[in-house]
Amino acid sequence: MFFILWWTRMHHYMYRLSIFVTTFRCFRITRKELHTSLHFSVCVSVQDAAKATPQGYNHKKGVSLWTYGGRQIITADKYMDLMEAMQPDWYEALNDADPGIGSSKKRILNSTTSSMEYLKQCITLHKASQKLKGSALFAPLLGGRSEKARNGWSKSLMSTTVDKSAISGYTIVGLHTNGPEVEDLQPVNVSNIVKASLEPLAAELPRQTAGMWNPLTVLQLAHLGVDIFDSTFPFLVTERRGALTFPFRLNRRQNDGAYSKGSCLEHQNKKLKVSEDSPKAKAEEEVPRQDNKIRESEDEELSSPYEINMKNKSNVSLMKPLLEGCECYTCKNFTRAYVHHLTIANELLAPVLLMMHNLHHWMDFFSSIREAIKTDRLEDLQTLITTSVFESNEDITLS
Amino acid sequence: MATATAASLPGASVAAAAAVSSSSSSPALSFRILAECSKSKARTSLMKLPHYAVELPMFMPVGTQGTLKGLLPEQVKGAKAQVILGNTYHLGTRPGKDLFQDFGGLHKFMQWDRALLTDSGGFQMVSLLDLAEITEEGVKFRSPYDGSECMLTPEESIEIQNAIGADIMMQLDDVVDVREKDYERFKTAAYRTTRWLDRCIKANKNPDRQNLFPIIQGGLFPDLRKISLEQQIARDAPGYAIGGLSGGEAKEKFWPTVHLCTDHLPKNKPRYCMGVGFAVDLVVCCALGVDMFDCVFPTRTARFGCALVDNGQINLKARDFANDFRPIDEKCGCSTCRNYSRAYLHTIVTKETVACHLLSLHNVAYQMRLMQSIRDSIKKDCFAEFVEDFMAAYYKDQEYPQWVVDALAAVKITLKKNSSSGVTNKASDIWDDQESDEKLWNLRSGFDKLYLTGYRNAILGDFEEEEAAGRIEGFETAFQSQSKVNPTIYLSRLDGLLMACLTKCKSNLNEEQKVEIRLIQNMINHALKLNFEPSKSILEKVLKSNKQTETRNEQEEVRLCSSECFVDAKYSEDSTRDRYKSRDSKCGCTPGQTDNAETCLNEILSRTRAVCDSVGWKIPDFILNHEL
């Protein structure tokens, strides 16, 4: 009867960042337990966005969840029992978001049919439950990779067949099957299908999408009107021992005159620094640059242009923080040499420090996105990241 | 500053009378005794180091590679650690002494502003023996990382330690595996260690801010230890370490060696016993007059999911904790105990890395709290009482190992066997009886360890009312999850209830009620025993003991028989039935007589109910939930 499920929001390495609890023991972990130790909102999704969900295991009876104890088939009833036990602030309705790239129309149809069934059951149970009075239900947006199917599904949500009063938001699922591969999805890959999903919906409800979206795709999704993302990206970057360094500060870029050494990113640092640094610092800067090239050829798959790899030997004696000017605990206290030492020594503190930095960076990135939307400068932000990360505008453009 | 801190400490005035103040032979260390135990050799003192004034006796958590297993420096400070231990050999290999020179030492590198101590790397002679070769010049290691060879000489060791910049450095010593038998090897090692000490002292570039501690060697041979002591003390160092122990030697030989060393070491200098970290060893060694300890145990055991508590350690992987919503230790103030329940930790332990951090934090905090209690008790001069209480809590039923008794007796602390009330003994009889324990554990019925935890708490009577409610709820879930309930669960529940009743209402019960409870318990036990271990020998044993017991009358025999038949009936479709067949003839009734069994169980139930009513207890519903 007892089993452990993976619900993912974000992964936590340290207790102070405990908004990111990944695992709960169902039934016996009470709301009190969850909330007193967290002091934050809790959201529950069906699958873990950080782990690739094996495909082809869902059928009419229920959805397969992948737990520590193996596969569990979960029905809408059981799922809602769990929600009652956990009482999250919000949760997505049970859904079969399985169909990946290249799924047949029939598979998509099956998934939407059963998901609609689950959704209706969830709505009924949600409305009947006293315990879930304080929890919000998010309806899934499905339809695989077919614009038509997505559009149709969203329209059916707005139709009279679904009790809209119980739905407090939407989560876009089925764009991918979770795990690190999501990182490779570029804006152009998801733009149209997300548009198709969102187009029929009412504007006043929040939209969420989980997964390891890279920063540029996040921007594109935000541009299309997605509101809620998660920290799978910084988590998986930490797992491969990377430290995020991509730039996102519009204001500082704007006033290039006030651009100080301490507030910029390495990429730009390299371009802008000409005279201010001593020869020694200059030499230090050159080393990672060379090694970047080597790294890219050696283990390309283990890194991305948004980050620096802390396994890299070039960090061995660097006395500077992961990212100059970063205000996070790690950057304020520790040097790259130390983090590199911990990484090489395989010490547990390495991912702790990296996660603190990466999460901080990711959060700041989002505050910058909010700022950019307010001032209608989202495109500038996109250009900033594109140019500084990829140093050219090829391939990636705003649609 | 040392004086100011001392004066502000509670109990310092008491200490003043007993204090043996001292001047140290090192400008980097001042040491003063604040209080001494009036019975044993235990003392509490203040040692001022360049980076931090530490209170002794203390435990130093081990951060081999410049970090303490996943904990941030702030968290380590929060756990009240005063000194972290680093390892010269590991740090010298990676990241290397040049880097430390550039960075200005390990303190800055790892952001630790309290004191550091570095081990010399001598111990790695034992732990990496396959990779090391020892000569008079030094130790030749092959690097486990890249296979390259390096020579660790006393000079090299000190050079690295100078670069690291620890407050206390250890000399490079010739460590011999304590299980080695060759006397000559130990003799060589003891003399060589002193020769190496002289080379270390000569090599130390920072005597003004880094203390160098000699290490006493000599294995388990008193004569060699004495030679080593004499030679090392003659070097007039700021403090001394007792080395070469904690390598798996018999405890009977461990403590006399420590005892001998602390007898001879100068009183006005700190004494450090290397590699000691189990709670009992810490308490005993404090009584023997040791001031400093280190061990990887608290953090290592955390990685395996174990948390330190007053009676040893609990493994949070055990299913007992799945529904246990208490913190690891209610008395513990660490952030793990303040925020998380055992149930939560059980869920994530050995699966999520954060569990390891949380447990490491608790375990370090536990060691610190233990040392704090020791220091406080010495200041109040009630260390002997503290030791007695500690040992009584650690060893249930006061079954102290002989070496603990002997070691403490050597410093005039006697451990009394506390003969408390009969009920406790009865309860612990049940509890400690290995055989019956195993029977309970081996139950196939799904009635699991969880229930035993409840049992234990009921017996020991150390749970509060609301906790009792929670406990019952826990049982309920566990039992309800079993769709096919075995009658043993039913019986065990009643048994547990009676046991709790016997303990909790001890004072209210009259003799008659007590006898009644025991009689019912006997009935239950018989039924259970037959069910748990349906072997012939046990059955015979039970039957035999029945005949010898006066209280057993014929009626009981019948009951026994009927419960056995009841078991048969229940398992009649099972393969186990065959085993019972042979016994059918003996008791003269057939497996089909379920009436008989039900009568028996109903009697147990009605009598239990009568007893419970008479003391005003209500039988919890869940016990009665399942139809038999």
Interface residues (C-beta under 8 A of the other chain):
Chain A: M1 F2 I4 H12 Y13 M14 Y15 T22 T23 F24 R25 F27 R28 I29 E33 T36 S37 Y68 V316 S317 M319 Y329 N333 F334 T335 A337 Y338 H341 L342 I344 A345 E347 L348 L349 P351 V352 L353
Chain B: Q65 G66 T67 L68 K69 G70 L71 L72 P73 R94 P95 L99 D102 F103 F109 M110 Q111 A322 N323 F325 S335 T336 N339 Y340 S341 A343 Y344 H346 T347 I348 K351 E352 T353 V354 C356 H357 L358 T477 S481
